[in-house]
Amino acid sequence: MRPPLSGGLRDLEAWLRASVADAAERLPALLDLPASMLRRELDARPELRTPGMMQRLIAVAQDALERYPRRAHELTSIVVEYAPALEASPEWASVVRRIEGQGWQEHARALCALQRTGEAHEALELVRHAALEFAIHHDYQHLVEARMMETWMLSFAGEDAAAANVWMATEDIARQRGHRTLHARLTGKIALFRLRRGDAEAASRLLTEAAEIFEEEGLTREAIRARWNLAEATTARGRLHEAISEYYKVRGTLLTVGAGTDAAIVSAEIVELLLVAGREAAVPVLTESLLDTFRTLLTQNALEAFTWLHARATAGTLTREDACTVRRFFEDLPHQPLARFTGTD
């Protein structure tokens, strides 16, 4: 059980909350900038170089990692560059070290996602240091994430035995804490590891378990991510009709929470899978419905992607690569909101 906060620690948490809240107000406009321009803004405006800003950048990078690893890499590069120079009073310096450690941890994850595993392995000791900081401060959520990152890095380096040892120790931490959400996050992470290593069967079991816990705990966002990954694992198992059903469920939840662009990505994935599964006859009806479903959720420019998709579907010329083209367009849309869809010849 967490001990009660002393007066100084209460002040620290208030300071951090204020810093993060301030960053949240400033960050949306800054996130539209390329990494080079964001760095120039940080250089020119000292008031932006705060722990709150670094924590917000880390949070945005975490959200971007699975679908937009290049952007996650850019943001975490900024964190590891600027975090060491953050100003804080001596008694709160440990907070800065923890932010720096988390920055290196997420930077390593982005490197792994980009398959730049040689560089990621160089960050192994920093990830271990981050884990130590999280353990000292009883920050078990970040501790588990750091240990999982260590597992990934060791495995990518071919050190499977060492990776298994770290994984088992991390599982013990989650079990000892008796924290269902922590256990679900750990389960979801190891499931992705299994999926990337080709064990889609084990990944499906673990992702199902994680998704059910997230749903029971009311963590909709994390449940969506787990279900989305489950659909990918089901596809990898060759169970295409079941995977299509899973993708439809994910899309329905995304539409319920107003995540239009993500729902559009899933829709393109459904079209692709229908073609792969030999269910071409269902595609024109689906693409027509997409125009109605997304009419108020996407800009007219973005909606043109589905207009093009429907035209090719009704003409009988739609290919799997066409569906991939539309999916990639929607994946890039958050970083290029004014982009126009041009299709292919």
N, C-alpha and C positions, 0 to 999 in steps of 0.2 A: 504494500500500500504506500502511496506517495506521501512523504512527510509534509506537514504544513509549511507554507512558505514563511520565511522570516520577512521582516519589513524590507530589508535590502532586496530580497528576491522578488517581493511583490513589486517594488519599484522597477526592477529589471524587466519583469514580464510586461508591465505597463509601458515601459520604454520600447520594448520590442513590438508590442501591439500597435503602438502609435507609429513606429517606423514602417511597419508592414502596411498599415492603412494608408499612410502617406504615399508609399511606393505604388499601391494599387491604383491611386488616383492619377499618378503620373505615367504609369507604365503603358496603358493602351496606346497612346500616341507614339511612345518610344518604340514599341514593338513593331510598328510599321516600317521602322528604319532598317536598312541593311546593317550588318554587324560593324562595318567600318564607320558608318555615321553614328551609330550608337556609342561607339568608343569615343568619338570626337565630342559627343554631348557630355559623356562622363568626364572627359578631360577638362572641358570648358566650364562645367557646372559642379563644383564641389558638393553642393547640397544634394546631388543625386547619389553620391557615393556613400550610401548608408547600409547598415545591416539589413534593414527592411527591403531595400532595393535588391540586394544580393539574394535574399530569400525568395523574393517574388520571381526573380529571373530563374532561380533553381526550380521553383514550382511550375513555371511555364515550360521550362525545358523538360521536366518530367512528363508533362502532359503531351508534349510534342514528340517524345522519344520514339514511340512505336511507329507512328505514321510519318513523322518528319524528322528523321535522325540528323539530317544536316543542320537544321535549325537548332536542334537540341545541342549539337556540337558547338555551334556558334555562340549560343548563350552561355554554356558552361565554360567555354574558353574565356569569355569576359569575366565570369565569376572568379575563376582561378587566377586571373590576372590582377583583378582589383581588390579581392577580398583581403589579401595579406596587408594591404595598406589602410584598411578601415580604422577609423579612430574610435576608441572606447576607453573609458577609465580603467585603471589597472584591475579593479575588482571584477570588471565585466569582460576582461580580455579573453576569458575562456569561451565566451559566446562567439567572438570573432574567429577563434580557432575552430570551433565546431562548424561554423558556416564555411570556412575554408575547407575543412575536411569533407563536408557534404558536397561542396562544389567539385572537389577532386573525384569524389565517388561518382557523381552524376556525369562528370566529364569522361570518366573511364567507361561508364555504361554507353555513352554516345559513341565513343571510339569502337567499342565492341559491336554496336549496332551497325556501324559503317564498315565493319570487318577490318578495321585498322588495329588488329590485335597485338601487333608488336609494340605500338605506342601505348596501348592500354596496359600491357604487362609492366611497363616502366612505372606505372602509377600504382602498382600493387602495394608497395610499402605505405603510400599515402592513404590508400583505402584502409589498410590495417590500422594506421594511426587514427583515422576517422572513427573506426569501430571502437577503439580504446576510449576516445573522447566521449562517444555516445554511452559507453558502458559506465564511465565515471559519473555521468550526469543522469543515469537511469533512464535514458532516452531509448527505450527498447525497440520502438518502431524503426528508428533510423539505424540502430545497432543491427537489427535483422537485415535491413536493406544493405548495409555495408558488408555484412558477412555473406549475403547472397551475391553481391558484386564480386567478392573475393572468390566465391565458388565458380562464377562464370569465367573469371580471368584465368584461374588455375586450369579449368577444363579446356579453354581455348588454347592454352599453352601445352596441352597434352598431359598435364599432371592430374590424371583422373583420380588416383588414390587420395592425393591431398585434397582435391575438390570434394570427394565423398566425405572425408573426415570433417571438413568445415561445414558441409551441409548437415551432417548428423548432429554436430554441436549446436548449430543454429536451430535445428528442429527441437532440441532439448530446451533451448531458451524459450521458444514459443510455448512449449508444453508446460514448462515450469511457471510461466506467467499466467497460464490459464486464460489467455486473451484470445477469444475466437476470431476477432478481426485480424489480429496480428498473425494468427495461424493461417487464415484465409489468404492474406497477402503473401505469406511465405509459400503456401501451396500453389498459388497462381504463378509466382515467379519460377519455382522449380518446374512447373508444368511447361512454361515457355522454353526452359532449358531442355527439357525432354523433347519437346516438339522440334526445336532446332537441331537436335541430335538424331532425329528420325524416328523417335519412339512416340508416334502419334496416339497409339492406344493408351499408354500410360498418361500422356498429356490430357487426353479427353477425360479420363477418370478424375484426375486432379482438378481440372478446370470446372468440371461439374460440381465437385465438392466445394470449391472456392466460390462459385457463382451462387450456390444455394445458401452459403453462410452470409454472403454479402446481401442477398435478398432478404434473408431473415433479420439481418441487422439494419435494414433500411438504407443501405449504401448503394443507391441506384447507379451512380456513376461507375463505381468499381464493379458492380454486377454486370453492367453493359459491357465493360472491357473484357471481363471474364467470358461472357457469352459470345462476344465477337471472336475472341481467340478460340473458343470451343468450336465455333463454326469453321474456322480455319483448320483446326485439328481434325474435324470430321471429314472435311474435304481431303486432307492428306491421307486419311484412311480409305479413301475411295468410295465413301458412302455419300454419293452426290445428292440423292433425293433428301436424305436426312439433313445434309448440310444446307440445302436450299431452305428447308423448313426452319433451321436454326437462324439463318440470315434474315428470314422474314420476321422472326420474333425480335431479333436485335433491331431491325429497322422500325418495327412498331414501337418499341420502347424509346428509341431515339426521337421519333416523331412526337411521342407523348411529352418528352421533356424539351421539345423545340430545337433539337440539334439538327437543323436542316441540312447543313453541308455533310455531316457524318452520315446522315440517313441517305443522302444522295450517293455517297461512296458505296454504301452497302447495296443500294439499288443497282448500281453498275455491276457489283460483284454477283448479284443474283442473276442479272441478264447473262453474264459470262458463264455462270454455272449451268443455266438452262441450256445454253448452246452446247456446252461440253457434255451434258447429260442426254443430248438428243431430243430435247423438248422445245424445238424451234417454234412449234405451233403456238406455244404459250407466250412467246416474246412480243408479238405486235400488240396483244391485249395489255400486257404489262407496261410496255413503253407508252401506250396511250394513257393509261392510268397515271403514269408518272407526271405527265404534263398537268393533270388536274391536282394531284397531290402536292406538287412543289410550286404551284403557281404563285402562292403567297409566301413561300418560304425562301425562294431564291430570287436574285435579281433577274431582269430580263436577259442580260448577257449570259448569266449562268444557265438559265432555262434553255437557251439555244442548244446546249449540249444534248438535252433530252429530246428537243425537237429534231435534231439531226439523227439521233439514235432511232427515233420512231420512224422517220422517213426511210431509213435504210432497212428497218425491220419490215415495214409494210411492202417495200420493194423486193424483199427476199434476198437482199445483198449483205445483210448484217453478218459480220464475222466476230470471232472471239477477240481479235486484235482491236476492232472498233470499240467493243465494250471496255477493253483495257485502256484505250485512249481516253474515253470519257471518265473512267475511274481516276486516271492520273491527273486529269484536268481538275476534278473536284478535290483531290488530295493536295494540289498546289494552290487551290483557290484562297485558303486563309492567308497565304503569304503574297498573293497577287490578286487582291479583291476586285480590281478593275479589269482583269484579263478577259479577253473575248475568246470564245471557243471558235476555232477555225475548222476543226475536223480534218479529214484527210481526203485525198482525191479518190 
